[in-house]
């Protein structure tokens, strides 16, 4: 019997709070990190698992899968295929993959328990909660070493198409680079001011507009939120976005009248949430005409379901053959 896990990736719109690393100022009830995110239908992570007396690991994400397996079982007991987009593009691939693998290996554990097992959720709870439930998620942050607390989970209009814009460049804001950025001292009063502004935009503008289906208000406030969320990293990135090319693309979209724009996590993937399909196709054509092969543009929609877990009996001994293509259909 095979276990098949299909998990959505996510857009991360930005953190509420970047710790100042000032233990005296940061003590008390101040909630760290937090932020906003959205699960999306494509791209997805596909993991196919079967217990076996031999070890077999395949797929585009097999190397990363091997790391997660070290936390869940002896490597000689499984046949696994794991496929999905490459990591470090701002779409939460690592968390989705880790939870998909751990879910297949340990089906009786909750997503929160699995996250601890594989070492995810140290800052953000969006990918963990989104794996379970999908939708638009407001992460309220964490105090000290507690798990992130989810403040809101909302269905997102699937009628609002989402452009994913992937410039063909590499930004290396992960691993040791990411840790060094977060450990850099910051002025507490500056970070507190930004946090208060971000939370006000989120709870007074973004969440209410989403609940009422008010696209214009939602898209405008989300653009403002995303740009402001990048300001704590301006000294590291030379701007609110992770690369000057990303800034150029966002500014062009705004010049063309677009809204609901920003950078997902550390990038380089950008997003644009549009009102309806014709608008999405219009901006896709503009981007492709302007930039050609310098970027890739795809259109997706919100995922309000979360991971899909199923089981079947393979027809033959090729345990995971073509499963990625089957799920894409």
Residue, then its C-alpha position, 0 to 999 in steps of 0.5 A: x500500500x502506498x501513501x500519497x501526499x500532495x501539499x500546497x506551497x505558500x506565499x509569505x507576505x511578510x513578518x510582523x516583527x523582526x526581533x531587535x536582539x535586545x533581551x531587555x527591550x524584547x522581554x515581556x509580552x511582545x510577540x516576535x515574528x508572526x505575519x501573513x501568508x496564503x497557500x496556493x494550488x500550484x506549485x505543489x509538493x508530491x510525496x509517494x511513500x511505501x514501506x519496504x525492506x529495501x531503500x529507494x529514494x527518487x524525485x527532484x527533491x530526493x536529497x532534501x527528503x533524505x535529510x528529513x528521513x533522518x528524523x523519522x525512520x531508518x533509511x533502509x525501510x522505505x521507498x519514496x519519490x518526492x517531487x516539487x519546485x526547487x527550494x529557496x525561491x520564497x514558496x515554503x518548499x522546505x516546510x511543505x516537503x518536510x511535513x509531507x514526508x513526515x506525514x507519510x512516515x508518521x500518520x498518527x502525529x499532528x502537523x504541530x508534532x511533525x513540525x517539531x520532529x523535523x525542526x520547522x516552525x521556529x519563526x513562522x507557523x504559516x506553512x504548518x497551519x496551511x499544510x493542515x487547513x489551506x487558506x489565508x493565514x494570520x500568524x500572531x507570532x510567538x513569545x520566547x520559545x512557544x510555537x507560533x500562534x495563529x490568529x486568523x484562518x480565512x478562505x481566500x477567493x479562488x476567483x482572484x487569480x494569482x501571478x507568480x513571477x520568477x525572475x531568472x536570478x539567484x538570491x541567497x537569503x537562506x541558511x547562514x545568510x538568513x541567520x546572520x540577518x536575523x541576528x544583526x542588532x536593530x534599534x528596538x524602538x524602530x522595529x516596534x514602530x514598524x511592527x505596530x504599523x504592520x499589525x494595524x494594516x493587517x488587522x484594520x485593512x487586509x483582514x476586513x477587506x478580505x472578509x468582505x471581498x473588497x479587492x481594491x482595498x485588499x490589494x492596495x493594503x497588501x502592497x503597502x504591507x509587503x513593502x513595509x515588511x521589507x524595511x527591517x532588511x533594507x540595510x542588508x538588501x540595499x532596499x525593501x526587496x531582495x534584489x534591484x531587479x525585483x524592485x524594477x519589476x514591481x515598479x513596472x507593474x505599478x506603472x501599468x496600474x497593477x496592485x496586490x504586488x510584492x515579494x514572497x518571503x526572501x524571493x526571488x518569487x514575486x506575486x501579483x493578486x489580480x481581480x479576474x482572469x482577463x486581468x491576470x492574462x493581461x499582466x502576464x503578457x505585459x511581463x513576458x513582452x517586457x522581460x522575455x526570458x529573464x523571468x517566468x510567469x505562471x497563474x495559480x489560485x488560492x488553496x483553501x484545502x491544505x494537504x491531500x493524503x490518500x492511499x492506493x495499491x500500486x499496479x506494479x513494482x514501480x512504486x512512484x512512477x509518474x505520480x507527479x504528472x498524475x497529480x498535476x492533472 
